């Protein structure tokens, strides 16, 4: 997820590096949890339901409540580690990477102590922390953790499992940040082939399509990027609904690809949809600020000075330059 062409390319790259690349977190489905009215468990269940709907502020509140209760229960150390990981997932989703890092670090330390360094539980915690490192540009640290986690998942679940694909997505995103674009493309295509082999056209499949679209923008293959983003958006809308933040991120990619091709008239509609979604699901977040700045840049190119200024002002209120 920054005169002419150079400004536009810098804009695209800066935007993509912050906003539009994601790997799905290793998070349990709320339906897989035992229904309960017991304190922290109820908060956890509510948090996962909110997270699955993209209601990240509500998810943050619920996971924090669960953690607060578990801090007083020494016998529930494993549960506390899991709730910390879920809160880290929330912060990562809304771009609060500096906040996610210490939470993931604590979760990993506790998980390794409880389950062992070669356990699946530790591998999940490693991969989540690696995603945080990636977003903080700590690429070497991210690679170390991913390479430890990946063989654990492959041994336990097989090469086509969901956890392997999440881990591979993280690896591809790191490769992309390191400008190892052919390696990143190969990993994304491996994930897509695995999903297509099992006929799994899911939200996770759409996320990989959208990440590949981001990669194609980096490679200046803007037409391909636009096509992949459009396909991903269609799947997100069917699988997650019209108001989900993952759809919003995908629409941003679509606008970026159009912007890079000087199709400025194609940009406002997807960007305005993204803004509407994030204003509800992640107000005052860095992602929303970048949406405003992106639309400001688009309006500037279209000669709409007043509208451009309005968007820039909204962005600066959240994240001053």
Buried (B, 14 or more C-beta within 10 A) or exposed (E): BBEEEEEBBEBBBBBBBBBBBBBBBBBEEBEEEEEEEEEBBBBBBBBBBBBBBBBBBBBBBBBBBBBEBBEEEEEBEBBBBBBBBBBBBBBBBBBBBEBBBEBBBBBBBBBBEBBEEEBBBBBBBBBBBBBBBBBBEBBEBBBBBBEBBBEBBBEEEEEBBBBBBBBBBBBBBBBBBBEBBEBBBEBBEBBBEBBEEEEEBBBBBBBBBBBBBBBBBBBEBBEBBBBBBBBBBBBBBEBBEEBBBBBBBBBBBBBBBBBBBEEBEBBBEBBBBBBBBBBBBBEEBBBBBBBBBBBBBBBBBBEBEEBBEBBBEBBBEBBEE
